[in-house]
């Protein structure tokens, strides 16, 4: 995969991720819960 294709794929995934967080509340809640779980299990 060349650099242009890689940049397009990363940009597309990033755009879908942001739009999902903004416009799909269950997806945003799931991401929030997973982040809290990760942070609480790795806190020292």
C-alpha positions as CSV (number, residue, x, y, z in Angstrom):
1,X,0.0,0.0,0.0
2,X,1.5,3.3,-1.0
3,X,1.4,6.5,1.1
4,X,-1.5,8.1,-0.8
5,X,-3.7,5.1,-0.3
6,X,-2.7,4.8,3.3
7,X,-3.6,8.4,3.9
8,X,-7.0,8.1,2.3
9,X,-7.8,5.0,4.3
10,X,-6.8,6.6,7.6
11,X,-8.7,9.8,6.7
12,X,-11.8,7.7,5.8
13,X,-11.6,5.7,9.0
14,X,-11.1,8.9,11.0
15,X,-14.1,10.6,9.4
16,X,-16.4,7.6,10.0
17,X,-15.2,7.4,13.6
18,X,-15.9,11.1,14.3
19,X,-19.3,11.0,12.5
20,X,-20.2,7.9,14.5
21,X,-19.3,9.5,17.8
22,X,-21.3,12.6,16.9
23,X,-24.5,11.1,15.4
24,X,-24.8,7.5,16.8
25,X,-25.4,7.8,20.6
26,X,-25.2,4.0,21.3
27,X,-21.8,3.9,19.6
28,X,-20.6,7.0,21.6
29,X,-21.8,5.4,24.8
30,X,-20.0,2.1,24.0
31,X,-16.7,4.0,23.3
32,X,-17.1,6.0,26.5
33,X,-17.7,2.9,28.6
34,X,-14.7,1.0,27.0
35,X,-12.4,4.0,27.6
36,X,-13.5,4.2,31.2
37,X,-13.0,0.5,31.7
38,X,-9.5,0.7,30.2
39,X,-8.5,3.7,32.3
40,X,-9.9,2.2,35.5
41,X,-8.1,-1.1,35.0
42,X,-4.8,0.5,34.2
43,X,-4.8,3.2,36.8
44,X,-2.1,3.0,39.5
